[in-house]
Each structure stands twice: as C-alpha cells, then as structure tokens.
C-alpha cells in the first residue's frame, strides 16, 4: 500500500512538473525539467499549507492558495507576476490534456500533484 501510494505520488508529481515545464518553456524559455519538478513539489506543498490554513474561507481561501502557488512560480522562474500566472495557466491546460489522454486509455485517474485544481 505504501509503495503504491509512493508510485502514484511520483507519477502525479512528474505529470504536474511536465505541465510547469511546458508552461515555463513557452512563456520564459526555461529548459530544465529538474527545475520544473522542484517547482511542482514546492507549489504543491505551498498550495496544501495555505489551503489548510485559509482554504475553508469561501472565495478568499482558494484565491489565496492560487496566489501562493503563482508566487512559487514567480520565485522559481525569471518572470513577473503576469508571466508566472501564464506559466500556471499553461501548466494547468497541459496537465488537463495529459490526464484526459491517460484517463481515456485507462492508465490513471484525473489528478496530479503540483498543479492546483487538476
């Protein structure tokens, strides 16, 4: 059970990192997948912590969690807030596409670590 959970976490993290990698590659020209993995991990941790403390507040909680996630991207990539938000948006769309394809062929469910709301 623990091994299965670890495998699901790692695969989900890699899918989330792929989304961030694609977004960062398109928006700021970043080329390091390793950097995207670390960003996805930090983003997931920050999202979870902020969500834990303020996520229960209607509208404001999820908005603060999203802002914290974008702040992680802004900190990790040489971009302004607009570019960081665009990286997050492209990551979200990329992960949706990948997860849709994987779910359609029965490989995985429809979730990933490192990209919120997916």
C-alpha positions in Angstrom: 0.0 0.0 0.0 2.8 2.4 0.9 4.7 1.6 -2.3 1.6 2.1 -4.4 1.0 5.5 -2.8 4.6 6.5 -3.4 4.4 5.5 -7.1 1.1 7.4 -7.5 2.7 10.5 -5.8 5.8 10.3 -8.0 3.9 9.8 -11.3 1.5 12.6 -10.4 4.4 14.9 -9.5 6.0 14.2 -12.8 2.8 14.9 -14.7 2.5 18.2 -12.8 6.1 19.0 -13.5 5.5 18.3 -17.2 2.8 21.0 -17.2 5.0 23.5 -15.4 7.9 22.6 -17.8 5.7 23.2 -20.9 4.4 26.5 -19.4 7.9 27.7 -18.5 9.3 26.7 -21.8 6.6 28.5 -23.7 6.4 31.7 -21.6 10.0 32.3 -20.4 12.1 29.8 -22.5 13.2 27.7 -19.5 14.6 24.3 -20.5 15.2 22.4 -17.2 12.7 19.6 -16.4 14.5 19.2 -13.0 13.7 22.8 -12.1 10.0 22.1 -13.0 9.9 19.1 -10.7 11.2 21.1 -7.8 8.8 23.9 -8.6 5.9 21.4 -8.8 6.8 19.9 -5.4 7.2 23.4 -3.7 4.0 24.5 -5.4 2.1 21.5 -4.1 3.4 22.0 -0.6 2.6 25.7 -0.5 -0.8 25.1 -2.0 -1.6 22.5 0.7 -0.3 24.6 3.6 -2.1 27.7 2.5 -5.2 25.7 1.7 -5.1 24.1 5.2 -4.9 27.4 7.0 -7.3 29.6 4.9 -8.8 27.2 2.3 -12.0 27.0 4.3 -12.8 30.7 3.8 -15.2 30.9 0.9 -13.7 32.5 -2.3 -10.8 34.2 -0.4 -9.2 30.9 0.8 -8.8 29.3 -2.7 -7.8 32.6 -4.2 -5.0 33.0 -1.6 -3.9 29.4 -2.3 -3.8 30.1 -6.0 -1.9 33.4 -5.4 0.6 31.4 -3.2 1.1 28.9 -6.0 1.7 31.6 -8.5 4.2 33.2 -6.1 6.2 29.9 -6.1 6.4 30.0 -9.8 7.3 33.7 -9.7 10.1 33.0 -7.2 11.4 29.9 -9.2 11.4 31.4 -12.7 12.8 34.7 -14.0 9.4 36.2 -14.7 7.0 38.8 -13.4 3.6 38.0 -11.9 1.8 38.0 -15.2 4.3 35.6 -16.7 4.1 33.4 -13.6 0.3 33.3 -13.9 0.6 32.4 -17.6 3.0 29.6 -16.7 0.5 28.3 -14.2 -2.3 28.5 -16.8 -0.4 26.7 -19.5 0.7 24.1 -16.9 -3.0 23.6 -15.9 -4.1 23.2 -19.5 -1.2 20.8 -20.3 -1.9 18.6 -17.3 -5.6 18.5 -18.2 -4.7 17.3 -21.7 -2.2 14.7 -20.5 -4.6 13.4 -17.7 -7.5 13.3 -20.2 -5.5 11.1 -22.5 -4.2 8.9 -19.8 -7.7 8.5 -18.2 -9.2 7.8 -21.7 -6.9 4.8 -22.2 -7.4 3.7 -18.6 -3.9 4.3 -17.2 -4.6 6.8 -14.5 -7.3 8.8 -12.7 -7.8 12.5 -13.3 -5.4 14.2 -10.8 -1.8 15.4 -10.5 0.5 16.8 -7.8 2.0 20.2 -8.4 -0.8 21.8 -10.4 -3.8 23.0 -8.4 -7.3 22.2 -9.4 -6.4 19.2 -11.5 
